[in-house]
């Protein structure tokens, strides 16, 4: 669960992106080779 007013913006192959208000933060994560890439959570 994310803190109040924090949104999960994207799950990328090597990072997750969260947003709180106008501030966007990208957290790098270890990737596992051979796994499929997850789709972006941004509305297009």
C-alpha positions as CSV (number, residue, x, y, z in Angstrom):
1,X,0.0,0.0,0.0
2,X,1.3,3.5,-0.9
3,X,1.0,6.5,1.4
4,X,-1.9,8.9,1.1
5,X,-1.8,11.0,-2.1
6,X,1.0,8.8,-3.6
7,X,0.3,7.2,-7.0
8,X,2.1,4.4,-8.7
9,X,2.7,5.9,-12.2
10,X,4.7,3.1,-13.9
11,X,6.4,-0.2,-13.5
12,X,9.4,-0.4,-15.9
13,X,11.8,-3.2,-16.5
14,X,14.4,-1.7,-14.2
15,X,12.4,0.8,-12.0
16,X,9.1,1.8,-10.5
17,X,7.8,5.4,-10.8
18,X,5.7,7.1,-8.1
19,X,4.2,10.5,-8.0
20,X,3.1,12.7,-5.0
21,X,1.6,16.0,-6.1
22,X,3.9,17.4,-8.7
23,X,6.9,15.5,-7.6
24,X,7.8,12.3,-9.5
25,X,10.4,9.8,-8.3
26,X,11.9,6.8,-10.1
27,X,13.2,4.0,-7.9
28,X,15.6,1.6,-9.6
29,X,15.0,-2.1,-8.9
30,X,17.0,-5.2,-9.8
31,X,15.7,-6.8,-13.0
32,X,15.4,-10.5,-13.7
33,X,16.6,-11.5,-17.2
34,X,14.0,-13.3,-19.3
35,X,10.9,-12.0,-17.6
36,X,8.3,-10.2,-19.8
37,X,8.2,-6.4,-19.4
38,X,5.2,-5.0,-17.7
39,X,3.0,-2.4,-19.4
40,X,3.1,1.3,-18.4
41,X,0.3,2.3,-16.0
42,X,0.0,5.8,-17.6
43,X,-3.3,6.5,-19.3
44,X,-2.8,7.4,-23.0
